[in-house]
């Protein structure tokens, strides 16, 4: 029997990536360094001029978002399996000291 002369390497089909629509005036940042990492913990911290959100991963790395004073943060946990937002849990708004009274 003759062996096939076909290349045994996989043929890669190059596709153009579809660009996601971003509304005018909206700024979006992507963090590909954390794609696929397993999230261990999320922490929101607010203290006199130091506000942050930290995403901690199982591999002992962290993605931290520093927030400037003068904000209100809303948080919810939602199910998007159907393609629509279905709130599972909502938290009370957190306001920075500038907006608290």
Backbone torsions as a table, in degrees:
resi	resn	phi	psi	omega
1	UNK	NA	137.8	177.3
2	UNK	-82.5	137.9	175.8
3	UNK	-82.7	147.9	-178.5
4	UNK	-67.3	138.2	179.8
5	UNK	-90.5	6.4	179.1
6	UNK	-65.6	143.3	176.6
7	UNK	-66.4	136.4	-179.4
8	UNK	-89.8	2.6	177.5
9	UNK	-80.5	149.0	178.8
10	UNK	-71.6	140.4	175.6
11	UNK	-90.2	123.8	-179.7
12	UNK	-97.8	127.5	176.6
13	UNK	-92.7	120.3	179.4
14	UNK	-85.8	122.2	178.8
15	UNK	-117.0	145.5	172.6
16	UNK	-75.4	132.0	176.7
17	UNK	-71.3	134.4	175.8
18	UNK	-72.7	130.1	177.0
19	UNK	-79.4	134.4	177.6
20	UNK	-75.5	141.6	178.9
21	UNK	-71.3	128.9	175.4
22	UNK	-123.1	120.5	-177.4
23	UNK	-59.7	145.6	177.7
24	UNK	-56.1	137.1	179.6
25	UNK	86.4	-9.4	-179.8
26	UNK	-95.0	139.2	177.0
27	UNK	-114.9	129.1	-178.4
28	UNK	-123.1	133.2	175.6
29	UNK	-115.4	138.8	178.1
30	UNK	-110.5	148.6	-178.7
31	UNK	-126.7	75.4	-175.5
32	UNK	-64.9	-19.1	179.9
33	UNK	-62.1	-23.3	-176.8
34	UNK	-105.0	0.6	-178.8
35	UNK	-60.3	128.7	178.0
36	UNK	85.2	-8.0	179.6
37	UNK	-75.2	149.1	179.4
38	UNK	-89.1	123.0	-177.6
39	UNK	-77.8	129.0	179.9
40	UNK	-99.2	-36.2	-172.9
41	UNK	-162.8	148.4	174.3
42	UNK	-124.5	132.8	-179.4
43	UNK	-129.8	130.5	171.1
44	UNK	-110.1	126.3	-176.8
45	UNK	-129.2	134.4	174.7
46	UNK	-135.4	125.8	-178.9
47	UNK	-153.7	131.8	177.8
48	UNK	-0.8	84.9	175.7
49	UNK	81.7	-1.3	179.5
50	UNK	-125.9	102.5	-177.8
51	UNK	-120.9	135.6	-179.5
52	UNK	-157.0	159.7	170.5
53	UNK	-123.4	126.3	-179.3
54	UNK	-118.0	129.8	173.8
55	UNK	-107.0	114.9	-178.6
56	UNK	-105.3	135.7	-175.8
57	UNK	-109.4	160.3	-178.5
58	UNK	-58.8	-27.4	-178.6
59	UNK	-85.3	16.8	176.8
60	UNK	67.1	28.7	171.4
61	UNK	-107.3	166.5	-175.6
62	UNK	-146.7	139.1	171.5
63	UNK	-111.5	119.0	-174.7
64	UNK	-117.0	136.7	176.1
65	UNK	-112.1	115.5	174.8
66	UNK	-86.6	139.9	-176.2
67	UNK	-122.4	130.1	178.0
68	UNK	-72.5	152.5	177.8
69	UNK	-59.2	155.5	178.5
70	UNK	91.8	53.6	-177.0
71	UNK	-138.3	164.0	166.8
72	UNK	-128.9	127.0	-178.8
73	UNK	-109.4	130.7	175.3
74	UNK	-113.9	139.7	179.0
75	UNK	-132.8	139.2	170.5
76	UNK	-144.9	156.8	177.3
77	UNK	-114.9	124.5	-170.9
78	UNK	-134.5	156.7	174.9
79	UNK	-101.4	126.3	179.7
80	UNK	-116.7	14.4	-175.7
81	UNK	-57.2	-32.3	-179.5
82	UNK	-88.3	-5.4	-176.0
83	UNK	94.6	-6.0	178.5
84	UNK	-118.0	146.7	178.2
85	UNK	-69.4	123.4	174.1
86	UNK	-128.8	106.4	-176.1
87	UNK	-65.0	131.0	174.9
88	UNK	-99.3	-39.7	179.9
89	UNK	-150.4	140.0	174.7
90	UNK	-125.3	142.1	178.7
91	UNK	-107.8	157.0	177.1
92	UNK	-64.0	144.2	179.7
93	UNK	-62.2	144.8	175.7
94	UNK	-112.9	123.6	-179.3
95	UNK	-111.1	139.8	176.7
96	UNK	-67.6	162.7	-175.1
97	UNK	-57.1	-31.3	179.7
98	UNK	-57.3	-36.8	-177.2
99	UNK	-96.4	-7.3	-179.7
100	UNK	-78.0	144.4	174.8
101	UNK	-144.2	NA	NA
